[in-house]
């Protein structure tokens, strides 16, 4: 099977965001795996409006050109790693809006997550997993949570001076587990989507 194409999605668009640091760290970890070809996907690069279509693209094609460009980008990947900031016990508004701009493009694919914050973005990651159910996605059991003293140690805005490599004793095993599961489910769902395509063609 060809390599899994994985999008590492940075969920925050704020000028002062921390997300780029864990995104680049997990990108490097993912690309060390022979089964994965990963790239960064930055929501800043997509000028998405607030969702204003007649309905989800599960029902009717989207009309907004930026939304269609985003859907096409999402469709390029076999799976995703969401780098998740936690805002008020949930994912960012920017990420929720980006998710809502597509539907069919997410279907039957795997995702993992890297959360960060005082509790490691745990509540935001759980929020993301419930959204994934509605999108017909598969979540990895494991996720990376950068929390507490580790979060403060690597966040420049709080005076942190360490790199993420320096806290791998805390987060390295969970990253490995998450990537192991991403590969397993990624290969399984990719094969299943291919089989669905063959079956649909045979039925025509």
C-alpha positions in Angstrom: 0.0 0.0 0.0 1.2 3.5 -0.8 2.1 5.9 2.1 -0.7 7.4 4.1 -1.1 11.1 3.3 -1.7 12.9 6.7 -2.6 16.5 7.2 -1.4 18.1 10.5 -4.0 20.8 11.1 -3.1 23.8 13.2 -6.4 24.8 14.9 -5.6 28.2 16.2 -5.3 31.3 13.9 -4.3 33.9 16.6 -1.1 35.9 16.1 0.2 34.8 19.5 -0.7 31.1 19.1 1.5 28.3 20.5 0.2 25.7 18.0 3.0 25.9 15.5 5.5 24.5 17.9 3.7 21.2 18.7 2.5 21.0 15.0 6.1 21.0 13.7 7.1 18.6 16.4 4.4 16.0 15.6 5.0 16.6 11.9 8.6 15.5 12.3 7.5 12.5 14.3 5.0 11.5 11.7 7.4 11.8 8.9 9.9 9.5 10.7 7.4 6.7 10.1 7.9 4.9 6.8 4.1 4.5 6.3 3.3 8.2 6.5 3.8 11.3 4.4 2.6 14.3 6.5 2.4 18.0 5.8 1.2 21.0 7.7 -2.2 22.5 7.1 -2.6 26.0 8.5 -6.1 27.4 8.8 -4.6 30.8 8.4 -3.9 30.0 4.7 -7.6 29.5 4.0 -9.8 32.6 4.1 -12.9 30.7 5.2 -16.1 32.6 5.9 -18.4 31.6 8.7 -20.4 28.7 7.4 -23.2 30.2 5.3 -24.2 27.5 2.8 -27.7 26.3 2.2 -26.7 23.0 3.8 -23.7 20.7 4.4 -22.0 19.4 1.2 -23.5 16.0 2.3 -26.7 17.4 0.7 -25.9 20.1 -1.8 -22.6 21.4 -3.4 -21.1 24.4 -1.6 -21.2 27.7 -3.5 -18.4 29.6 -1.7 -15.1 29.3 -3.6 -13.0 29.4 -0.4 -15.1 26.6 1.1 -14.7 24.5 -2.1 -11.0 25.1 -2.0 -10.9 23.9 1.6 -13.0 20.8 0.8 -10.5 19.9 -2.0 -7.6 20.3 0.4 -9.3 18.1 3.0 -9.9 15.5 0.3 -6.2 15.1 -0.4 -5.6 13.3 2.9 -6.1 9.8 4.2 -6.1 11.1 7.8 -5.4 14.0 10.0 -3.6 15.0 13.2 -5.4 18.0 14.8 -3.2 20.2 16.9 -5.9 21.4 19.4 -6.0 24.4 21.5 -8.7 24.4 24.2 -11.0 27.4 24.4 -13.7 27.2 27.2 -13.6 23.3 27.3 -14.0 23.0 23.5 -12.1 23.3 20.2 -11.4 26.7 18.7 -14.1 28.4 16.7 -11.8 28.5 13.7 -11.4 24.7 13.7 -15.1 24.1 14.3 -15.9 26.4 11.3 -13.4 24.7 9.1 -14.8 21.3 10.1 -18.3 22.4 9.3 -17.3 23.7 5.8 -16.9 20.1 4.7 -18.6 16.8 5.4 -18.1 14.1 2.8 -14.4 15.0 2.6 -13.8 13.9 6.2 -15.9 10.7 5.9 -14.3 7.3 6.7 -10.9 8.6 7.6 -8.8 8.4 10.8 -7.6 11.2 13.0 -5.4 11.7 16.0 -4.8 14.8 18.2 -2.2 16.8 20.0 -3.8 18.9 22.7 -2.3 21.6 24.8 -3.2 23.7 27.8 -3.4 23.5 31.6 -5.1 20.1 31.3 -3.5 19.2 28.0 -6.4 20.2 25.9 -8.2 17.0 27.1 -11.7 18.5 27.0 -11.1 19.9 23.6 -9.9 16.6 22.3 -13.0 14.9 23.7 -15.1 17.5 22.0 -13.3 16.9 18.8 -13.9 13.1 19.1 -17.7 13.6 19.4 -17.7 15.8 16.3 -15.7 13.1 14.5 -18.5 10.5 15.2 -20.9 12.7 13.3 -18.4 13.0 10.5 -18.1 9.2 10.2 -14.4 9.4 11.3 -12.3 7.1 13.4 -10.4 8.6 16.3 -7.2 7.0 17.7 -7.6 6.0 21.3 -4.3 7.7 22.2 -3.6 11.4 22.0 -0.8 13.7 23.0 -1.6 16.0 25.9 0.9 18.8 26.7 -0.2 19.9 30.2 0.8 21.6 33.4 4.4 22.2 34.1 5.4 20.8 30.7 3.1 23.2 28.9 4.6 26.2 30.8 8.1 25.0 30.2 7.7 25.0 26.4 5.4 27.9 25.9 7.4 31.1 25.1 4.4 33.3 26.2 4.8 31.9 29.8 8.6 32.3 29.8 9.2 28.7 28.7 12.6 28.0 27.1 12.5 24.3 26.5 11.8 22.6 23.2 9.2 19.9 22.8 12.1 17.4 22.4 13.1 18.2 25.9 9.8 17.0 27.4 9.6 13.8 25.4 9.8 11.8 28.6 6.3 13.0 29.3 4.8 12.9 25.8 6.9 10.7 23.6 5.1 7.4 24.5 1.7 8.8 23.8 2.9 10.2 20.5 4.2 6.8 19.5 0.9 5.1 20.5 -1.1 7.7 18.6 1.0 7.3 15.5 0.8 3.5 15.7 -3.0 3.7 15.9 -3.1 6.3 13.1 -1.2 4.0 10.8 -3.4 0.9 11.6 -6.7 2.7 11.2 -5.4 4.8 8.3 -4.4 1.7 6.3 -7.7 0.0 7.2 -9.9 2.9 6.2 -7.9 3.6 3.1 -8.4 0.0 2.0 -12.1 0.1 2.9 -12.6 3.3 0.9 -10.9 1.7 -2.1 -13.2 -1.3 -1.8 -16.2 0.9 -1.6 -15.1 2.6 -4.9 -14.7 -0.7 -6.6 -18.1 -1.9 -5.4 -19.8 1.4 -6.5 -18.2 1.1 -10.0 -19.3 -2.5 -10.3 -22.9 -1.5 -9.4 -23.1 1.1 -12.2 
